[in-house]
Amino acid sequence: MAILVQPRFHYLTHTSPNPTYRPPTRPHRSSVAVASMPSKRARMESSAGRDTGAAVLWFKHDLRLDDHPGLAAASSCRTVVPLYVFDRRILSRFSDETLEVLLLALEDLRKSLKDQGSDLVIRLGTAEHVLQELVKEVKATKIFAEEEVEYDLRRMLDVVGKTLSTMSIPEGNPRFVLWNAPLYDIKNLKDLPAFYDEFEKLKFTAISPLLPPKLPNLKVELTWGSVPTLEDLKKFMNDCLGKSKDHWTSIKGISAESLFRSNKFVASRNQIQGLALSKTGDSNQSNSYNRSRNKRNESVFVTQRGNVVGGGTTVVLNALAAYLRYLEGTVRDDWQEVHEKLRIAESREGASFGTLFGPALRLGIISRRRAHYEAIKYEKERNGGFLSPFGYSAATVAAVADTVCSMEWYWLMASKSQFVDKGRYAIRIWRWKGFLIQYTVAGHEGPAILLVHGFGAFLEHFRDNINRIAEGGNRVWAITLLGFGRSEKPNVVYTEVMWAELLKDFIIEVVGEPVHLVGNSMGGYFVAIVAGLWPAVAKSIVLINSAGNVVPQYSSVPLSKERQTSAAAWLGARLLLFYLRLSIKNLMTNLYPTQVERADDWVINEMVRASHDPGVVVVLESIFTFNLSIPLNYLLEGFENRVLVIQGRKDPLYNSQTILALLREHCKGVTIRELDAGHCPHDEQPEAVNSIIQEWVVTVGARVLSGGRT
């Protein structure tokens, strides 16, 4: 049956063995959102009546044959050419350990395809160039690829689509078909409730995973390419970056932990020492990859560090079976190893699943719905075929189900923000360590400024700052930190240093140049840590009623160790959440003493909404383990005449006069501007704060041009 309409992009979702095309009204619309559009649907050809054209199946984060809607749809074509492209835009988001898992997964994927009479084309380069050449070679009429929510990857898909649209082959213009594998069959993202508990009440039935389809035998002569070694892959990525990026990339590799251990992170010479340490570590990882490959038949933990599950789909599913059955015990060596790693990775209740299986899920070695299906199937086995309404009978089942459902919720919200909602700002998605982070950007030229919100807030807390500061001739980025707003809230241990490392990576990966760091409350302390640990990424620091202490005499910087969740923190977080939901309006009103009306329903409702997101209790637990012992005066050393403090005198949380007196005495060259405002001057008196920041950026820029003279 022919497709009814043929735009440049096609979308399909898959909820049954017969996938359906859903033609969009414009490029990059969510396939989930498109599902309810009033249009006729054309069923794809079944295997009994194959499409006469050839198709390219472009693997990205879907390295499996199991539960693969794109593969099921492509299998109706006469010829299916599987492809994986080592594109730097995709690879740069992966840690070294994830790259190791990727390479092993590709080896297994190729073997699985060969068992079906097919193979996997391996190429290094840009996706648009590789696809253009391959489409010409095999005369493909369709290219199947998974839909993305990340901004940079969506742009990459757009470039690929535009490149393909310019091609003309005898068989007709190639068509780009985007697919996804949602956990639930949601017909329209517009109908997605804002509150997670309201979403749960709808009781969507999880979609069952698909079995691998039968692929047509691949009878084409191609140069297949080989899976590179980790060392060769990293060399390829470094070559793509070019020499100008060497220093910037090396800074990204300097962890906070290594700097704390050496107690050297203020002077620039220590940055260089840190670079050497980082490069040494990279070399060891590259050299160990062959050892990792040899471990494959002995363990599912195949990377050098041995902290995550890797291999192909069958191996990961075996490890998942062992994980789920932790309570049963086992005599199998491979399952005992999984149980041992589970105990080590359980930094807090349920965190071990994301730690051990996170890379496999993010690379698509198994799908979210396959993991959910296996967990629920095991739960039913434990309960005579039934599910209890009172929770799961095993903590491991709960860990899998909760993690997967949480990931699905944030993926749905990210999709909605990209394709449906049109709010005050154009929301973009960045993935950090596998987690979805929201941000926005305004302005096209001028100095780069990064706005960082405080605890419990989100990027829209700068609602009247972002565009106004940009209009003053700046480029302004605002980010919603991990654990807040509509960014993902994974089950991890949150620390102030973790948030600082996130900001450092955001500056390097997204902004791409040093920035003027602006932070409110805890966000101010986070940006101070960024500047103190990695001074090369900061042009100046603007602290708006910042958290943190000034310690007149200090002798050393304490090592920040991983913090475990205590019973007191567990209970305290739940009591605090209950209190905040009841008292948020009064609390916010107190923070805006001079303009109470600015603590409006919109801000309050969004904070209440975020408090219902999965994982929010874990974030609140971090309040009880915060370590503010690194003094602000220590972090700000080396930034003389490049620190601006904007302080609301009527801050109900801190004694502003005491803080300002300490800053004047112990922070050399600090500039202080006081306002008749509370804890959030940027939102309470945005016009005044915008003017101060714009003037400050110009002043710092002029000072740099004059060689530091005041």
N, C-alpha and C positions, 0 to 999 in steps of 0.2 A: 504494500500500500504506500502510495507516495506521501511525502510530507506536505501538509496543506500550505504552510508558509515557510520561506527560507531566508531569514535574516542572516547577518554575518555570524551572530552567536545563536546557538540553540541551547536549551537547558532541559535537563531531565532529572527527575527524582525517581527512586525505585522503591516501591513498596510491595511489589508482587513479582512473579517471574516474568511478567510482560511489562517492561519499562515504557514510560510514556513521554513523548516530547511535549514540552510546554512552551510555546513561542512567546518570548517577552516583547514588551512594547519598546524597550530600549536596552542597550547593552548593559551587561553586568547586573541585571536585576536578579534578585535571589530566586532560585528555582523553587524554594519553598513558598515564597511570596507569590510567585507566578501561578501556583497550583490552582488558585481560585479564580483566575481571570476568565471572563466569559469568552471562551473560544472553543472551537471543536478540537478534539484530541485525536491524533493519529497514532495508532499502535504501530510499534516497530515490527519489522518483519520477523517472523519466527524462524527457527533453524530449518524448518521445512521449506521455507521459501527465502533463500538467502539474498541479501543485497548483492548486486553484481559488482559493486565498486570495492575498492580497497580502503582500509581504514588504518590510521596510526593511533595507537593507544599510548598516550603520554603519561607515564608514571611520574609522580612527584612525591606526595606523602601518602601513598596508597600501595605500598610494596607488598602486595598479596594477590592471590587468586580468589581466596575465600571472601564472601560477602563484598563483592566488587560490582556495583551497578554499572559502571562504565564498561567493564569487561563483558558483563552480560549483554549490554546493548551492542557493543562492537562485535560480539560473536556471531551476529546475524549477517555480517558482511562476508563477502567471498574470501577476502584476504585481510588478516589482522596483523599489523606489524607493531609489536610492543617496543617502546623506546624509553630509555632513561637518559636525561641530559644532566651532566655535571655543570650546572650554571652557578656562577659565584653568587648571584642574587638569592639563590636558595640555600646554598651551602654556608654562606656567611652567618646564618642564624643558628648554626649548630655548634655545640661544644665539640672538643676533640673526642670525647667519649661517645657522643652521638654519631660522629662521623665513622668511628669504628663499627658501631652497630649498623649504620647505613651500608657500609661495604659488605658486611657479612649477610645482611638481608638481601642485597642485590645478587650475591652469589647464589643464595637459596632460591630467589625468585627466578633467576635464569635456569636453574636446574629444574624447577617445577614446570616452567614453560617448555623446556626440552622434553620433559616427560609427556607433554601434550602434543608433541610434534611441532612445537614452535621454538622461539628463541627470543633473546632480548638484545636490541641494538643499544650499544653504549657509546655515548659521544661526550666530549668535553667542549664547552663553548657556550655561546648565547643561545637560548632556546629558539628565538625567532630565526636565527640563521640555520641552526641544525634542522628545525622542522621544515623550513623552506626547501632545503636541499633534499631531505628525505621524502617529502611529498612529491617533489619532481621525480625522484628516482623510482618510487613505487607507484606513482600516478594515483595517489590517495584522493578520495573525494570527501572524506570525513576525518576529523581529528578529535578524539575524545580526551578530555582533561577534567580533573576535579576542580570544582569551584573554590575560590579563595575568599577570605575576609580581610586578610592583611593588606594594607595599602600598597606596599611595594610590590607584592606578588600580584595584586589586581592590576597594577600598572603594567607589570610584565605580561600578563595575559592579554591586556589591551594592545600592547605592542605586537605580540604574536598574532593576534586577530587582525590587526591592520596590515601586517606583513602578508598574511595569507590572503587577505581580500584583494591584494594587488596581483595575485598569481592567476594565470590562465593556463589550464592544461586541457587537452582534448576531452577528458572525461567531465569537465565542468569545473567551476570554481570550488575549491575545497571549503567545506563548512566546519565550523568550530562548534563542538557539542560539549557543553559543560554539565557536569553531573555532581550530585552529592549523595551522602548516605546518612540521612537524619535518623535519629533514634525514634522520633515520633512523626506521625503523618499529620503535620500541622498544615492546614490548607492555605492559611494566609497569615503572614507575619504581622499584619496590621491588627489582628485579633489577639496577639500575644499579650497576656496581662503584664503589667509593670511589676507586680509583686510575685515573688516566687511561691509563696504559700497559696496565692490564688491560682497560679499555674498548676500546682500540685492537686488542687481540688478538682481540676478538669479531668484528672485521671486518664490521661492519654495512654493508650496501649502501645507498648514498645514493639517496633517492627522486628520481625524475625529475620535473622541474617540469611543471605543467599548462599547456596552451595556453588562451588566453582562450575562455570559452564564448560561445555565441550567446545574447544576452539578448532577452527579449520586448520588443516595442515598447512604450514608455511612453506610454499614452494617458490621462493624468490632468492636470487643470488645477491647477497649483501655483505658488506664489510661489517661484521658484528661488533668489533671492538672488544676490549677486555676490561675487567674491573680493575682499577688502579690500586696500588698500595696506598696506605695512609700517607706515607712520606711523599709519594708522587702527587697525591691529591692536594696536600698542603702546599707543595711547591707551585702547583697550578694556580691555587687561590692567591698566593703571594704575588705571582707573576701578573695576575689580573689586576691586583690592587696598584701595582706600580711602585716605584721607589718613593714617590712623594707621600705615600701612605704608611711607610714603614714605621715611623715614630708613633704615629697615631694608633696603628694596630698594636704595637708593642705595649702602649699604655693600657689598652683594653685588657691585655694579658696579666697586668699587675694586680693581684688580688689584695684586698684589704688585710687578709690574714698574714700574707708574707710581709707586708709593711709593718704591721703591728709586731710581728715576731722579731724583726730587725730593729724596731723602735726608731726607724729612719724614714720620715716621710715629709719633712718640711722643706729642707734645702733641695735645690734642683739637682745637686750632685747625687743625692740619694735616689732620685727618680732613675738616674742612669744605672745605679747599682741594681735597682729593682728590675730594670729592663734585662740586665744580664741574667738575673735569677730566672726571670720568666722564660727567656729564650732557652736556657738550659733545660728547663722542665719540658718545653715543647720538643726538644731534640730527643729526650728520653722516651717521650710518648711515641714519637715516630719510629724509633728504633725497636720499640717493643711490639709493634703491630704484628710482625710475623709470629711472635710468641703467642699473641692473642689468637691468631688464626689456628695455631696448633692445638689450642685448648678447646676448640669448638666441639670436638667429639667427647670431651670429658666433662664439660660444664656448660650450663646455659648462661653463665656469667663470663662472657668471652672477651671483655675489654681489659686493658692493662690494669685499671683500678679494680675491676671485678665487682662493681657496685650495682650494675643494672642488667636486666635480662636482655639477651640479644640472640640473633640467629634468624631462622625463618619462622613462618606462621606455625608450623607443627611444633617446633621447639618452644615457642612462646606459649602456645596453648597447653603444652605439657607442664610448663612452669606455672601457668595459671591454675591448672588442676591441682598442683601441689600446694600452691598458695591457699586456695580455697579450703583444702582439706588439712589445714594446719592442726586443727584440734584432734584429728584422728591418729596422728603419728604415722610412721612409715619405716620400713626396712630398706627402702630404695635409696641409694646413695644420692641420686640427683634430686629427689624430693627432700631429703634431709638437708642438702645444701640450701635449697630454697627456704626451708624453715629456719635455718641458721641466719641467713641473710635477712629474713623477715624480722627476726628479733633485733638485729643490729639497726635496721632501718626504721624501726618503730619509734621515731623521735617523739611522737605524740600519737594518740589513738587513731588508727586508720591511715597514718601518713605513709606506712611502708608500701602500700600498693602504688601510689603515685611515684615514689622514689624508685622502686624496682622496675615498674612497667611503663613509666612515663615515656621514655624514648621510643619504645615499641608502639605505643599508642600514637605518638606524634608523627612517627614515620609511617604509620598505617600498616605495620606488620600484622596487627589485628585491628579490627574496627571497634569503635566504641560499643556498637550494638552487639557484636560478637562477645565482647567481654561481659556485657550486661546479661546477655542470654545465658552464658555459661554459669554466671553467678546465680541467677534465678533458677536455672535448671538444678543446680546442686542444692539450693535451698529447698526446692520441692522434694528432692530425693530424701532430704533429712526429715521432711514433715509429711510423708505419705502422699505427696502430690499436691499439697496445699500451701498457700502463703498465709502467714499469720498477719492480721491487721495490727498487731502490737509490736512489730519490728522483726528483725532477722535473728535467727537462732545462732548465728556464728558471726564473730566480729570481722572475719575476713570477707564474708559475703557482704556485710554492711559497708566495708571499706571499698570494695569493688563497685557496688551499686551506687553508693554516695558519690564516689569520685567521678564515675562516668556520667551520672545525671547532672552533677555540677558542671562538668565540662560542656555537656550539651546545652545547659541553660545559658552559659556565657557565650557559647558559639551562636545560639539563637539571638541573644541580645546584640552581639557584634554584627550579625547579619542584618538585623533590623536597623541598627544605626547606620549601616552602609547603604541599604537599599530602600528603606521605607521612611524612617523618621527624617524630618527636615527641621532641625532645631536651630538654635541661635548660631551654632558653629558647625562647620563641616567636620564630623568626627572621623578620625582615621584610626586604624588598628595597627599596633606593633606587637610582635610576639617576642617576649623576653623569657628565655629558658623554658620555652614551650607554653607560656601563659599569655593570655590576650590582654593587652594594655591599650586603653583609649588615650588619644591625644588630639590636639588640633594645632593649626598654625595659621598665622595671619601676617600679611605684609610680604613684599617681594624684593625689597632691597634694604640695605642698612645693617647696623649691628644686630647680632643674634642675642635674644633674651629668652631665658627659660623661667617660667612661673611655676612654683611648686607649692601646692596647698598644704594645709595643716591636717592633723589627725581627725578623721571622720568627714573630711570635706572631699572635693573633687574638682576637676578643672573648671567647671562652670562657676565655682566660687569666685573666679576672676572674670565674671560675666561682663562687667563694665570696665575692665582693664585691657583685655586682649586686643580688641580692635582699636581702642583709643591710643594705646601705646604704639601700636603698629602704624597708625596714621601720623605719628610724629617722625616717621622715617626709620622705623625699625622692623625687624622680622621677629615675631613673637611666637614662641611655642608654649603650650600649656599641657600638662600631663596629669592624668588620674593615676596615682600610684597603685601598684599591686595591693589588693586588699581593700580598696576604697571605691566609692561611686559605682560605676558600671564596669570597672576593670575586674578581672578574674580574682577570686579569693580562694586560692588553693589551700590544701591542708599541709602547710609548711610552718616552720618556726620563723616568726617575723622578728627581725632585729633592726635597729637603726642603721647598722652597717650594711645589711642586705638592701635596704631602701637606697642607701647612698651608692652602692654598686649598680643598682638599677639605673639611677640617674646618670652615673658615669657612662654606662653602656648606651643609654639613650642619646647622650650628647655625641658620642663617637659614631653610632650607627645611623641615627636619624638626622640630627642637626648637622653633623659633619665638620664642625669647627668650634673653637672655644666660645663660651657664652658668658653673658652677664647673668649670674645666678640670683634669682629672687625667690625667697622662701618666707612663708608665714608660719608662725608658731613652731610645731615640730618640723614642718617643711624647712624652716630657717635653720634648724639644727642639722637636718639632712644635707642641705647645700653647704653648710660650713664643713661637714665631714668630707664632702666631695672635694671642696677646695683644699682642705688640709692634706688629704691623702693623694690627690691627683691634681696638683696646682696647674698643670699644663692645660686643663680643660676649662679653666675659669678665667675670665677677663676681670671680673669684679664680683663682689658679693653684696646683696641687698637683703638685710634681715628686717622683717616686719614683725615686731613683737615676738621675737624668736625665743624658742625654748633653749635650754642649755645653761651652763653655769660659768662664772668667771672665778677661777681659783688663783689668788695672788701668788702663791708659791707652789710650784709643782716640780717634781723630780723625774717623773717618768710617765709614760702613757700606758695604761693597763691593756693587757691582751684581751681582745673581745672573744670569748669562748662561746661555743654553741650552747644555747640555753634550753633546758628541758622544761616542760610544762608541769607545774606543781598542782597538787590537789586544791590548794588555796586559789591559784590562778584560774583553774577550771571553774570553781564555784563562783569566784569573784566576777569572771567574765559574764556568766549567765545572769547574775544579779544586776550587774551594771547594764546589760542589754535591756533587761526589764525596766530598770529605772530610766534609762535614756528614752525609751519609747514613750513613757508616760510624761517625761519632763522636758522633752527636747525644745518645745516652744519657749518655756520659761528660761531655759539655759541659753538659748540663742538670743533672746531678748536682752539678757544680762550682758552679753558680749557686745551689744550695740547700744551703749548708754546715751549717745547724743542723737542718733537717728534710729530709733526703735523700729520704724516702718521698713527699714532695710532688711530686717529679719523677717522676711515675708513668707507667705505660704509656699511659694515655689521652692525656696531653699529648704524649708523645714520638711516639706513633703518628699523631696528627693533624698534627704538624709534618712527619713523614716523608711522610704522605699529600700534604700541600700541596707538598712538594718535587718531586712527580711531575706537578703540574699544568702544562698548556701555558703558556708565558710566564714560568715561574719563573726561568729563567736570565737573562732580561732584567732582572728585579727585582734579582737578585744583582749584576749589572753596576753598579748604582747605588752599591753599597758603595765602589767604586773611584773614584767621582766626587763623593761627598758633600762639601759645603762647609759646615763648621761654624764659619766665620769670623765669623759674627754673634755677638758675645759675649752670654752670658746676662744679664750686668749691664746691657747696653744694652737688650735686649728687655724686661727687667723694670722699667725706669724708668717711673714713674707708677703702679706697683702697690705702693707702700709700705704695709706692714701687710696686704697681700692676697696674699702669697706664702708658701706652706708647703712646706718641704722635708722629705720622709721619706726617710731614708738608712739603708740596711743597712750596718753597719760592716764586714762581712766580704765586701764586694763584690769578686769576683776580677778584675773588668774595670777598675775605677777605684780610685785612692787616695782613699778616702772622707775621711780626715782633711784632706788637702790641699784637696780640693774644698770641704769645709765651712768651712775657714778662709778661703778666698777669698770664698765667698758671704757670710760674716759681715762681712768687711771691706768688700766692694765692692757689696753689695746692701742698700740701706737698708730697714729694717723687715721683714726676712725672718725667718720663724719656722722653727726647725729641730727635728725630732724624730728621734732616732737609735734604731735597733732592732738587736738582735743577730740579724742576718739577712744574706743575700747580695744578689744583684742584683735579685731580684724579691720584695721583702718582702710585697707585696699577696697573693701566692700562697703564699709560704712561711709567713707569719704573718698570715693574713687577719683573724682576730679583732682583733688589735691595730691593724692598718691601718684596718679598718672603723670602729673606735671613734674613732681619731684624725680621720678624715675627717668623720664625723658631728659630732664636737665642733667641728671647724674651721668647717664650714658654718654652724652655729649662731652661733659667735663672729663670723664675718664679717657675718652678717645682723644681729646685734645692734649691731655697730659702724656699719653703714650707717644703721640706724634712729636711732642716737644722734648722727648727723651726723659720724661719723668719729672721735669721741673714744674713746680706749682705756681 
